[in-house]
Amino acid sequence: MEEFFDQEFLARLEHLSLQTRRIRAGQHSGERRSPHKGSSVEFADFRNYSIGDDFRHIDWNAYARTEKLFLKLFMEEQDLLLNIFIDVSQSMEWGDPPKNRLVRQLAGAFAYLALASYDRVAVGGCSDGLDYYLPPVRGRSSLARVWDFVAGLPIGGKTDLNQALRDYGQYARGPGVALVLSDFLSPGGFRDGIKYLQYLKQEVILLQVLSPDDLNPRLRGDLRLVDSETGEAREVTITAGLLKVYRRKLAEFTADIQGFCRQRGMSFIQLSSTESFEDVILRILPRAGVLG
């Protein structure tokens, strides 16, 4: 991933941050003041210990009395949990340049912004399930680990975003921000999976990356089209009229996603894989209110 991020660009990233609509409760000290319970000096409450919690916060006096593990909760400066979901199905390899390239660049940039702000980052690779998952990490020292994980995600398989996002439920540990990077060309749809993320108290951001061939196909004549994920083939005659219908259907699909996101208070941005990565990060996303 390092080839995408020279020091000059990273210095410009330092002036940006992820814009969230609501204060979230975190697990560690961060840069966002939270009204919830954390780990600073001001004691607030107890809760039951869960696997993965910090042993340093266990109340051993309470354990001596009850033989049960309780965690001390304190008021804190809040950290944010950023969950990055990357579509790694075979369709993401389509296009020139392939959609997958911009998606990985975006994932790397968002991870940098979060870790530089002392927030936590988790990453999931999605195809027909959540096949790859990096649990939450924190701090600039974790950046190389996250970038290596993102760069190493293999491309392949079918798309089932609903199932992949539902699979996150087994890892969910509280509210956060969910960034979903995909072309959203999932045969079974994606709405149920997105709704499930919101049920898990995630503030959802959808970034759709489409290739030039997705946005404006230049095909003509009698062709045999093969689905890159299923191998299904279909003989078609592509005419100017058929391409016009395709573009209308794509516009309707885009408008449908936009309406769905607007209704549920989510951010949605459609991007072409030909977009300059720096332009997306430094101009398009700040203008859309995702970065600021």
C-alpha positions, 0 to 999 in steps of 0.5 A: 500500500505504501506506493499509494501514499507518499509523505507529501500526500500523508501530510495533506491527509493530516488536515482531514478527519472523518466527519461523524454525525453522532458521538460514539462510545469507545473503549479507549481514550481518544480525541473525542469527548464522550458522555459515555463510560470509558477509562479516565480518572472519573469513575462511572459504573461497572459492567460484566467482563467480556472476552477481549476486555482489558484485564487492567480494568477488572475490579479484583476486589469485587471478584474476591467478594463474588467470584465474578469478573466486573469491569470498572467504567470511567468517563473518558475522551472517546475513541471511534471504531471505524469498520471498513468493509471491502468488496473483494468479489470477482466483479471488483477486478473488472474495468480499466483501471479495475474498481478494486484499485481505488477501493483499496486506496480509499480503505488505506486512506481512511485507516490512516485518518482513523489511526492517526486520530487514535481511533480503532480500525477493523477491516473485513473482506466481503464476497459471499460472506465475511471471509476475511476479518482483521479485528480492531487495532489502534494507534499509528504503529498498527498502520502497517498491519492494516495496510498489509491486510488490505493489500493482501486481500485476495479477489474472487468469488461471488457477491452476497453483501447481505450475508457478508454484512450479517456475518459481522454480527459475530464480531460486533462490539458496540457502536461505530462507523461502517464504511462499505466499499463496493460496486453494490452489484450484488444479485441478492441486493444489499439493503438487508445487510446495510439495515443490519449494520444500522441495527448494530448502531453503525453510522453507515457510509456507502462508497460505490466504485464503478468502472468506465465499462459499468458507467458507459459501456462501449460494446457493439454487435453480437457478443457472448457475455460471461458473468465474471463471478458465476461463469454464466454466459448469454448471447446478446446483440448490443445496439444503441437502443439497448445501451440507452436502456442500460444507462436508464436502468443504471440511473434508476439503480443509482437513484434508488440507492440514493433514496434508500440512503437519504431515507435512512440518514446514510452517506452515499457517494458514487465514484468512477475507478478512473477518478484521481485518488487524491482528488477523491480524498482531498476534494470529492469526499470533503465536499460531500461532507464525509471528510472535513 
